[in-house]
Amino acid sequence: MDISVEQGHFRVLEDIARELSGDVNFPTCMDAALLIRDTLSDPFVDLPRVSAVLGTEPLISSKILQLANSVHYNPSGRINSDIGQAVSRLGFENVRTLSLAVAMDQMLRAKHLAAYDELSRKVWSHSVHVAAIARALARHQGVVRAETAMMAGLVHDIGVFYLLYRAATYPEYRDKPEAMLDLLGIWHEGIGESLLHALGVPEDICDAVRDHDHPRPASPTPTLASTLHLANLLAGADHEWQPGDLSDADRQLMNTQAETLSAWHLSAAEEIEGFCSTLGLSH
């Protein structure tokens, strides 16, 4: 590795480590998403309180209404403009996941990331596809909770988003895609796990995100980690941001899961279409 690149990695990682040990620096939209997540995690929270918190972030509120009025959640076609009814229709977990998705999407639209627009879009598209596939797989397998699987898929590459957002402000990474890809490839899993811990994400999701690109030990019962790993593989090369060949273990896993493909394909396609449409992504 070039010594200047290695020095750049050390500098940004040192700053990020210091930040993760204190107050994590995120854009306002992410702060709102975390407030929404914390509010929805309160077992005694009522719908008026949830609606009031959502009202502080118009973009998230509008996306929630859009998803609640989509064909998938509103087959009758009766348009609803009340945020409380939209939350009731979607459920707290869907609202929590969508809020985080909108915030992550906004984070990647930051002006200083313009040089990495193509890469950030590819990473985000990959995450959305993995989230939808993980949810469909979990429903098909009937062991892991579908909403937990979707959340894990959505945040499994959060380390990439955070490194992009932070590193792009350093001169060592401005308009230097090779240096950035090197940083992301080596550190995104570790930074992602540390970030999720700092944000108070449940331990099972943090564990699943850890080393998600590496094959999992064989188990007769699906786990959140194995579901996420398989969803990451099934998302396919068209939505992969990180170049590289499959390992022998992953190639064998794909072969043994051939029958599973037909079972999740239609369900995942519907999930992907609805989620991408709400977030304004192509799929």
URQUI-V368543 format. One record per residue. N is the residue number from 0. RES is the residue in one letter. PSI is psi in whole degrees, -180 to 180 (NA if undefined). BURIAL is 1 if it has 16 or more other C-alpha atoms within 10 Angstrom, else 0. Layout:
n=N res=RES psi=PSI burial=BURIAL
n=N res=RES psi=PSI burial=BURIAL
This chain:
n=0 res=M psi=138 burial=0
n=1 res=D psi=136 burial=0
n=2 res=I psi=-36 burial=0
n=3 res=S psi=-36 burial=0
n=4 res=V psi=-44 burial=1
n=5 res=E psi=-40 burial=0
n=6 res=Q psi=-38 burial=0
n=7 res=G psi=-43 burial=1
n=8 res=H psi=-46 burial=1
n=9 res=F psi=-42 burial=0
n=10 res=R psi=-51 burial=0
n=11 res=V psi=-38 burial=1
n=12 res=L psi=-35 burial=1
n=13 res=E psi=-43 burial=0
n=14 res=D psi=-41 burial=0
n=15 res=I psi=-42 burial=1
n=16 res=A psi=-40 burial=0
n=17 res=R psi=-40 burial=0
n=18 res=E psi=-41 burial=0
n=19 res=L psi=-19 burial=1
n=20 res=S psi=-7 burial=0
n=21 res=G psi=-128 burial=0
n=22 res=D psi=121 burial=0
n=23 res=V psi=132 burial=0
n=24 res=N psi=107 burial=0
n=25 res=F psi=161 burial=0
n=26 res=P psi=164 burial=0
n=27 res=T psi=-40 burial=0
n=28 res=C psi=-37 burial=1
n=29 res=M psi=-40 burial=1
n=30 res=D psi=-41 burial=1
n=31 res=A psi=-41 burial=1
n=32 res=A psi=-39 burial=1
n=33 res=L psi=-36 burial=1
n=34 res=L psi=-42 burial=1
n=35 res=I psi=-44 burial=1
n=36 res=R psi=-46 burial=1
n=37 res=D psi=-40 burial=0
n=38 res=T psi=-45 burial=1
n=39 res=L psi=-18 burial=1
n=40 res=S psi=-12 burial=0
n=41 res=D psi=118 burial=0
n=42 res=P psi=-15 burial=0
n=43 res=F psi=6 burial=0
n=44 res=V psi=144 burial=0
n=45 res=D psi=169 burial=0
n=46 res=L psi=-42 burial=0
n=47 res=P psi=-38 burial=0
n=48 res=R psi=-43 burial=0
n=49 res=V psi=-44 burial=1
n=50 res=S psi=-39 burial=1
n=51 res=A psi=-41 burial=0
n=52 res=V psi=-43 burial=1
n=53 res=L psi=-31 burial=1
n=54 res=G psi=-16 burial=0
n=55 res=T psi=-12 burial=0
n=56 res=E psi=91 burial=1
n=57 res=P psi=-37 burial=0
n=58 res=L psi=-46 burial=0
n=59 res=I psi=-42 burial=1
n=60 res=S psi=-44 burial=1
n=61 res=S psi=-37 burial=1
n=62 res=K psi=-36 burial=1
n=63 res=I psi=-43 burial=1
n=64 res=L psi=-41 burial=1
n=65 res=Q psi=-45 burial=1
n=66 res=L psi=-41 burial=1
n=67 res=A psi=-27 burial=1
n=68 res=N psi=2 burial=1
n=69 res=S psi=161 burial=1
n=70 res=V psi=-37 burial=0
n=71 res=H psi=-39 burial=0
n=72 res=Y psi=-10 burial=0
n=73 res=N psi=66 burial=1
n=74 res=P psi=-21 burial=0
n=75 res=S psi=-22 burial=0
n=76 res=G psi=7 burial=0
n=77 res=R psi=113 burial=0
n=78 res=I psi=133 burial=0
n=79 res=N psi=134 burial=0
n=80 res=S psi=10 burial=0
n=81 res=D psi=122 burial=0
n=82 res=I psi=-34 burial=1
n=83 res=G psi=-44 burial=1
n=84 res=Q psi=-37 burial=0
n=85 res=A psi=-42 burial=1
n=86 res=V psi=-42 burial=1
n=87 res=S psi=-40 burial=0
n=88 res=R psi=-41 burial=1
n=89 res=L psi=-35 burial=1
n=90 res=G psi=152 burial=0
n=91 res=F psi=-40 burial=1
n=92 res=E psi=-39 burial=1
n=93 res=N psi=-39 burial=1
n=94 res=V psi=-42 burial=1
n=95 res=R psi=-46 burial=1
n=96 res=T psi=-46 burial=1
n=97 res=L psi=-38 burial=1
n=98 res=S psi=-44 burial=1
n=99 res=L psi=-38 burial=1
n=100 res=A psi=-45 burial=1
n=101 res=V psi=-42 burial=1
n=102 res=A psi=-42 burial=1
n=103 res=M psi=-39 burial=1
n=104 res=D psi=-42 burial=1
n=105 res=Q psi=-36 burial=0
n=106 res=M psi=-38 burial=1
n=107 res=L psi=-2 burial=1
n=108 res=R psi=7 burial=1
n=109 res=A psi=141 burial=0
n=110 res=K psi=-37 burial=0
n=111 res=H psi=-3 burial=1
n=112 res=L psi=8 burial=1
n=113 res=A psi=-37 burial=0
n=114 res=A psi=-19 burial=0
n=115 res=Y psi=27 burial=1
n=116 res=D psi=-47 burial=0
n=117 res=E psi=-45 burial=0
n=118 res=L psi=-46 burial=1
n=119 res=S psi=-38 burial=1
n=120 res=R psi=-40 burial=1
n=121 res=K psi=-42 burial=1
n=122 res=V psi=-43 burial=1
n=123 res=W psi=-44 burial=1
n=124 res=S psi=-42 burial=1
n=125 res=H psi=-44 burial=1
n=126 res=S psi=-42 burial=1
n=127 res=V psi=-42 burial=1
n=128 res=H psi=-42 burial=1
n=129 res=V psi=-41 burial=1
n=130 res=A psi=-46 burial=1
n=131 res=A psi=-42 burial=1
n=132 res=I psi=-41 burial=1
n=133 res=A psi=-40 burial=1
n=134 res=R psi=-44 burial=1
n=135 res=A psi=-42 burial=1
n=136 res=L psi=-46 burial=1
n=137 res=A psi=-40 burial=1
n=138 res=R psi=-41 burial=1
n=139 res=H psi=-40 burial=0
n=140 res=Q psi=-31 burial=1
n=141 res=G psi=23 burial=0
n=142 res=V psi=-56 burial=0
n=143 res=V psi=140 burial=1
n=144 res=R psi=130 burial=0
n=145 res=A psi=-41 burial=1
n=146 res=E psi=-33 burial=1
n=147 res=T psi=-41 burial=1
n=148 res=A psi=-40 burial=1
n=149 res=M psi=-43 burial=1
n=150 res=M psi=-44 burial=1
n=151 res=A psi=-42 burial=1
n=152 res=G psi=-39 burial=1
n=153 res=L psi=-39 burial=1
n=154 res=V psi=4 burial=1
n=155 res=H psi=-26 burial=1
n=156 res=D psi=27 burial=1
n=157 res=I psi=-25 burial=1
n=158 res=G psi=-34 burial=1
n=159 res=V psi=-48 burial=1
n=160 res=F psi=-46 burial=1
n=161 res=Y psi=-42 burial=1
n=162 res=L psi=-42 burial=1
n=163 res=L psi=-49 burial=1
n=164 res=Y psi=-41 burial=1
n=165 res=R psi=-45 burial=1
n=166 res=A psi=-29 burial=1
n=167 res=A psi=-13 burial=1
n=168 res=T psi=-7 burial=0
n=169 res=Y psi=138 burial=0
n=170 res=P psi=-26 burial=0
n=171 res=E psi=-19 burial=1
n=172 res=Y psi=-4 burial=1
n=173 res=R psi=122 burial=1
n=174 res=D psi=33 burial=0
n=175 res=K psi=75 burial=0
n=176 res=P psi=-34 burial=0
n=177 res=E psi=-43 burial=0
n=178 res=A psi=-41 burial=1
n=179 res=M psi=-46 burial=1
n=180 res=L psi=-37 burial=1
n=181 res=D psi=-45 burial=0
n=182 res=L psi=-47 burial=1
n=183 res=L psi=-46 burial=1
n=184 res=G psi=-40 burial=0
n=185 res=I psi=-38 burial=0
n=186 res=W psi=-6 burial=1
n=187 res=H psi=-34 burial=1
n=188 res=E psi=-47 burial=1
n=189 res=G psi=-45 burial=0
n=190 res=I psi=-39 burial=1
n=191 res=G psi=-46 burial=1
n=192 res=E psi=-44 burial=1
n=193 res=S psi=-41 burial=1
n=194 res=L psi=-43 burial=1
n=195 res=L psi=-38 burial=1
n=196 res=H psi=-44 burial=1
n=197 res=A psi=-31 burial=0
n=198 res=L psi=-3 burial=0
n=199 res=G psi=25 burial=0
n=200 res=V psi=142 burial=1
n=201 res=P psi=147 burial=0
n=202 res=E psi=-37 burial=0
n=203 res=D psi=-33 burial=0
n=204 res=I psi=-42 burial=1
n=205 res=C psi=-43 burial=1
n=206 res=D psi=-38 burial=1
n=207 res=A psi=-37 burial=1
n=208 res=V psi=-30 burial=1
n=209 res=R psi=125 burial=1
n=210 res=D psi=39 burial=1
n=211 res=H psi=-17 burial=1
n=212 res=D psi=-2 burial=1
n=213 res=H psi=144 burial=0
n=214 res=P psi=146 burial=1
n=215 res=R psi=151 burial=1
n=216 res=P psi=143 burial=0
n=217 res=A psi=137 burial=0
n=218 res=S psi=137 burial=0
n=219 res=P psi=-21 burial=0
n=220 res=T psi=126 burial=0
n=221 res=P psi=142 burial=1
n=222 res=T psi=170 burial=1
n=223 res=L psi=-40 burial=1
n=224 res=A psi=-44 burial=1
n=225 res=S psi=-34 burial=1
n=226 res=T psi=-44 burial=1
n=227 res=L psi=-44 burial=1
n=228 res=H psi=-44 burial=1
n=229 res=L psi=-42 burial=1
n=230 res=A psi=-38 burial=1
n=231 res=N psi=-39 burial=1
n=232 res=L psi=-44 burial=1
n=233 res=L psi=-18 burial=1
n=234 res=A psi=-28 burial=1
n=235 res=G psi=164 burial=0
n=236 res=A psi=-27 burial=0
n=237 res=D psi=-23 burial=0
n=238 res=H psi=25 burial=1
n=239 res=E psi=133 burial=1
n=240 res=W psi=-21 burial=1
n=241 res=Q psi=113 burial=0
n=242 res=P psi=151 burial=0
n=243 res=G psi=151 burial=0
n=244 res=D psi=155 burial=0
n=245 res=L psi=146 burial=0
n=246 res=S psi=164 burial=0
n=247 res=D psi=-39 burial=0
n=248 res=A psi=-41 burial=0
n=249 res=D psi=-36 burial=1
n=250 res=R psi=-41 burial=0
n=251 res=Q psi=-40 burial=0
n=252 res=L psi=-43 burial=1
n=253 res=M psi=-40 burial=1
n=254 res=N psi=-42 burial=0
n=255 res=T psi=-19 burial=0
n=256 res=Q psi=15 burial=0
n=257 res=A psi=-41 burial=0
n=258 res=E psi=-30 burial=0
n=259 res=T psi=-30 burial=0
n=260 res=L psi=-45 burial=0
n=261 res=S psi=-29 burial=0
n=262 res=A psi=-39 burial=0
n=263 res=W psi=-13 burial=1
n=264 res=H psi=-52 burial=0
n=265 res=L psi=-45 burial=0
n=266 res=S psi=-44 burial=1
n=267 res=A psi=-39 burial=1
n=268 res=A psi=-40 burial=1
n=269 res=E psi=-42 burial=0
n=270 res=E psi=-47 burial=1
n=271 res=I psi=-44 burial=1
n=272 res=E psi=-46 burial=1
n=273 res=G psi=-44 burial=1
n=274 res=F psi=-45 burial=1
n=275 res=C psi=-39 burial=1
n=276 res=S psi=-42 burial=1
n=277 res=T psi=-40 burial=1
n=278 res=L psi=-4 burial=1
n=279 res=G psi=33 burial=0
n=280 res=L psi=153 burial=0
n=281 res=S psi=152 burial=0
n=282 res=H psi=NA burial=0
